[in-house]
Amino acid sequence: MTIEAVSSPGTDYFFLDDLLTEEERDVRDRVRSFCDKDLIPIINDYWEREEFPFELLPKIGALNIAGTTIEGYGCPKMSATAAGLVSRELARGDGGLTTFFAVHSGVAMTSIATLGSEEQKERWLPPMARMEKIGAFGLTEPQHGSDAGLLETMARREGDEYVIDGEKRWIGNASFADVTVIWAREENDKLAAFLVEKGTPGLEATVMTGKASQRTVLNTDLKLDGVRVPAENRLANSRGFGDAVQVLTPTRHNVAWEAVGHAVAAYELALTYAKERVQFGKPIASFQLIQGKLARMLADITAMQTLCFRLSQLRAEGRMTIAMASLAKMHNAKRAYQVVADARDILGGNGILLEYHVARHLADMQAVYTYDGTDTVLALIVGRDITGHQTFS
Ligand SMILES: Cc1cc2nc3c(=O)[nH]c(=O)nc-3n(C[C@H](O)[C@H](O)[C@H](O)COP(=O)(O)OP(=O)(O)OC[C@H]3O[C@@H](n4cnc5c(N)ncnc54)[C@H](O)[C@@H]3O)c2cc1C
């Protein structure tokens, strides 16, 4: 027996979608329909081969979602809730594609939109919104993940150019991106961001292989060996690590929504399976312990979604703090992981087969748990906020 992913309104248990505007409904439906028709039917093959589905790029471009909340420059200027819904719906389809989009539309475009000069925005954002140009974001290094503020890549000024030397790790999309936002330390010891274009001499990207999670996004090791960029490629308003955090905070809001998408996908698949799978002469959905599990999964999804809706309202009002976004992402990544693990259990042995989709979501959730702030680091950010004591710098 095989089951297909279903589009069930059953996960909106408290009718939160009643709160959506027409525009937000439209965004939700467009992305959901793309995932159901174009993404889910083909993604397992890509996941198995550890390849990126380039064939989907024009279709994602046609959805008119890249740049989400950015105003002007051909970007959709959607609401924070709509941006969250994009993440939720994409993740209901596939984690790797969600990460591809979060890197391109989230951190790469947001870096340019919030830290770039007018010329930089005019040049890059319109083609990135159309997805004719793809972006990447290089902050993490082999020796600096959670402590990215201590990164060692250096940028020194030489006449009208900057010369960048260093190494980056995990950088999504960078093997094919037209532009990568590289964070480096300047001679004044402060961090700044630089736009490094595809094909710049000294820039070498090697695709990381052997990932057991998020296999459809291409992560890369980057080497920057005497990379020269014109001085005007320095993002004009990047003046320290705080600016990188400013770019990452809205993404953290989106990752909280992304976790919901994985949970929703897994719950829908498990519920369908439980109704169809017969053991001891009855559908397993008729057993009390299976029902208890499904009820708790739905309770978690409902709590996660409620948190997300409120977080988006706060973001729209300009009241979302780093600690709030961190709390939501920390909570949702943990709960979603448990929901997806329970779904895998409900599918029994079939739960580990790719064709049933749940195993892919379970594997992909491993990375969601870690990127955009690990569970522990996010707890420390919230802990600092509530106690006033800094435990890390
Ligand atoms: C699929 C994927 C895609 C990614 N894409 C990008 C990208 O496009 N661009 C980019 O720049 N980066 C990217 N990253 C990197 C990501 O941001 C880092 O993995 C993340 O910041 C964690 O860093 P780390 O993996 O080096 O773990 P580490 O920081 O080495 O953490 C290891 C462990 O130590 C714990 N720890 C660390 N500090 C403390 C502390 N003070 N107290 C207690 N425990 C602590 C952590 O919680 C964790 O459990 C990606 C990562 C993944 C997995």
The ligand as an SDF file (V2000), in Angstrom:
LIG
                    3D

 53 58  0  0  0  0  0  0  0  0999 V2000
   21.4510   22.2350    6.1200 C   0  0  0  0  0  0  0  0  0  0  0  0
   22.2240   23.4080    6.6120 C   0  0  0  0  0  0  0  0  0  0  0  0
   22.2410   24.5810    5.8600 C   0  0  0  0  0  0  0  0  0  0  0  0
   23.0070   25.6730    6.2690 C   0  0  0  0  0  0  0  0  0  0  0  0
   23.0770   26.7820    5.4590 N   0  0  0  0  0  0  0  0  0  0  0  0
   23.9060   27.8050    5.8120 C   0  0  0  0  0  0  0  0  0  0  0  0
   24.0890   28.9210    4.9280 C   0  0  0  0  0  0  0  0  0  0  0  0
   23.5060   28.9820    3.8320 O   0  0  0  0  0  0  0  0  0  0  0  0
   24.9340   29.9170    5.3080 N   0  0  0  0  0  0  0  0  0  0  0  0
   25.5900   29.9030    6.5040 C   0  0  0  0  0  0  0  0  0  0  0  0
   26.3400   30.8380    6.7840 O   0  0  0  0  0  0  0  0  0  0  0  0
   25.4500   28.8390    7.3650 N   0  0  0  0  0  0  0  0  0  0  0  0
   24.6410   27.8010    7.0440 C   0  0  0  0  0  0  0  0  0  0  0  0
   24.4730   26.7170    7.9040 N   0  0  0  0  0  0  0  0  0  0  0  0
   25.2510   26.6810    9.1280 C   0  0  0  0  0  0  0  0  0  0  0  0
   24.4320   26.7860   10.4030 C   0  0  0  0  0  0  0  0  0  0  0  0
   24.0410   28.0940   10.6010 O   0  0  0  0  0  0  0  0  0  0  0  0
   25.2940   26.2000   11.5490 C   0  0  0  0  0  0  0  0  0  0  0  0
   25.2740   24.7840   11.3750 O   0  0  0  0  0  0  0  0  0  0  0  0
   24.7740   26.5650   12.9120 C   0  0  0  0  0  0  0  0  0  0  0  0
   25.0090   27.9290   13.1590 O   0  0  0  0  0  0  0  0  0  0  0  0
   25.4670   25.7500   14.0180 C   0  0  0  0  0  0  0  0  0  0  0  0
   26.8600   25.7940   13.8810 O   0  0  0  0  0  0  0  0  0  0  0  0
   27.7010   24.4420   13.8850 P   0  0  0  0  0  0  0  0  0  0  0  0
   27.0480   23.4780   12.9650 O   0  0  0  0  0  0  0  0  0  0  0  0
   29.1160   24.8260   13.5960 O   0  0  0  0  0  0  0  0  0  0  0  0
   27.5730   23.8590   15.3500 O   0  0  0  0  0  0  0  0  0  0  0  0
   28.3950   24.3340   16.6520 P   0  0  0  0  0  0  0  0  0  0  0  0
   28.2450   25.8010   16.8390 O   0  0  0  0  0  0  0  0  0  0  0  0
   29.7790   23.7730   16.5900 O   0  0  0  0  0  0  0  0  0  0  0  0
   27.5860   23.6000   17.8010 O   0  0  0  0  0  0  0  0  0  0  0  0
   27.8350   22.2440   18.2030 C   0  0  0  0  0  0  0  0  0  0  0  0
   27.0600   21.9980   19.4930 C   0  0  0  0  0  0  0  0  0  0  0  0
   27.5590   22.8500   20.5250 O   0  0  0  0  0  0  0  0  0  0  0  0
   26.4770   23.5600   21.1210 C   0  0  0  0  0  0  0  0  0  0  0  0
   26.9490   24.8740   21.6040 N   0  0  0  0  0  0  0  0  0  0  0  0
   27.5810   25.8510   20.9070 C   0  0  0  0  0  0  0  0  0  0  0  0
   27.8220   26.8950   21.6990 N   0  0  0  0  0  0  0  0  0  0  0  0
   27.3310   26.6010   22.9350 C   0  0  0  0  0  0  0  0  0  0  0  0
   27.2790   27.2720   24.2010 C   0  0  0  0  0  0  0  0  0  0  0  0
   27.7490   28.5200   24.3660 N   0  0  0  0  0  0  0  0  0  0  0  0
   26.7250   26.6170   25.2530 N   0  0  0  0  0  0  0  0  0  0  0  0
   26.2020   25.3630   25.1140 C   0  0  0  0  0  0  0  0  0  0  0  0
   26.2250   24.6810   23.9500 N   0  0  0  0  0  0  0  0  0  0  0  0
   26.7830   25.2940   22.8640 C   0  0  0  0  0  0  0  0  0  0  0  0
   25.4420   23.6890   20.0170 C   0  0  0  0  0  0  0  0  0  0  0  0
   24.1440   23.9260   20.5540 O   0  0  0  0  0  0  0  0  0  0  0  0
   25.5650   22.3330   19.3650 C   0  0  0  0  0  0  0  0  0  0  0  0
   24.8060   21.3850   20.0800 O   0  0  0  0  0  0  0  0  0  0  0  0
   23.7100   25.6140    7.5080 C   0  0  0  0  0  0  0  0  0  0  0  0
   23.6680   24.4520    8.2720 C   0  0  0  0  0  0  0  0  0  0  0  0
   22.9420   23.3490    7.8420 C   0  0  0  0  0  0  0  0  0  0  0  0
   22.9430   22.1190    8.6760 C   0  0  0  0  0  0  0  0  0  0  0  0
  1  2  1  0
  2  3  1  0
  2 52  2  0
  3  4  2  0
  4  5  1  0
  4 50  1  0
  5  6  2  0
  6  7  1  0
  6 13  1  0
  7  8  2  0
  7  9  1  0
  9 10  1  0
 10 11  2  0
 10 12  1  0
 12 13  2  0
 13 14  1  0
 14 15  1  0
 14 50  1  0
 15 16  1  0
 16 17  1  0
 16 18  1  0
 18 19  1  0
 18 20  1  0
 20 21  1  0
 20 22  1  0
 22 23  1  0
 23 24  1  0
 24 25  2  0
 24 26  1  0
 24 27  1  0
 27 28  1  0
 28 29  2  0
 28 30  1  0
 28 31  1  0
 31 32  1  0
 32 33  1  0
 33 34  1  0
 33 48  1  0
 34 35  1  0
 35 36  1  0
 35 46  1  0
 36 37  1  0
 36 45  1  0
 37 38  2  0
 38 39  1  0
 39 40  1  0
 39 45  2  0
 40 41  1  0
 40 42  2  0
 42 43  1  0
 43 44  2  0
 44 45  1  0
 46 47  1  0
 46 48  1  0
 48 49  1  0
 50 51  2  0
 51 52  1  0
 52 53  1  0
M  END
$$$$
